[in-house]
Amino acid sequence: MIDFYTAPTPNGHKVSCTLEAMELEYETHVVNLMENEQKKPEFLAISPNGRIPAIVDRDANNLPIFESGAIMIYLAEKTGKLMPKDLNEKAKVLEWVMFQMGGVGPMMGQANVFFRYFPEKIQPAIDRYQNEGRRLFEVLDTHLAKQDWLAKDY
């Protein structure tokens, strides 16, 4: 059984989709970000960065894991699903996971923050992050125009 700590955000959704795709048993614990529950000592013991998502794998001696990419890779290797054993194929999957972790996720996050949440509109920042988000989606579109999946079955 896995304890899944999350909130309704894109990062949280990545892990919930992974847990569902892998048909793992888990219990969801909603972390109220507006109440700063992510900064409480009991959550920081699981996720030192004070961010969701995080899991505790009860079946692995209560192993806590934070950061969505680390969680997804751990679950893939634990279950043998979505992560090929072949080193070359695994490298291709990891490329696209890192593309999302280092590119799409942060750029879309910044685009949303500057466009939706800042009290004043800082147009150069909005333009920069929206343009980079668009460019990253074009990379995905170009790649997926040639094949059905990002990396083999992933």
WOPE-V288113 format. One line per field, one symbol per residue. phi: phi as a letter, one per 20 degrees, with the letter a starting at -180 (. if undefined). psi: psi as a letter, one per 20 degrees, with the letter a starting at -180 (. if undefined). A space follows every 50 residues. Layout:
phi: ???
psi: ???
//
This chain:
phi: .deddbbfcgfffgffffgffeleebdecfdeffelffdfgffffecgem ceebcceffdmlfeccngfffffgffffemdmcfeggfffgfffgfffgf fecggfffffgfffeddffdedggfgfgffffgfffffgfgffffebfcf blee
psi: qppoprrmrhghhghhhggghjlqpqppopoohhjkhijqhhhhhgnhik qqrqqoohilkloqprpggggggghghgijqioqhpgghghhghghghgg gifgghghghggghghhphqonghgggghgghggghhhgggggihirhrg odj.
//
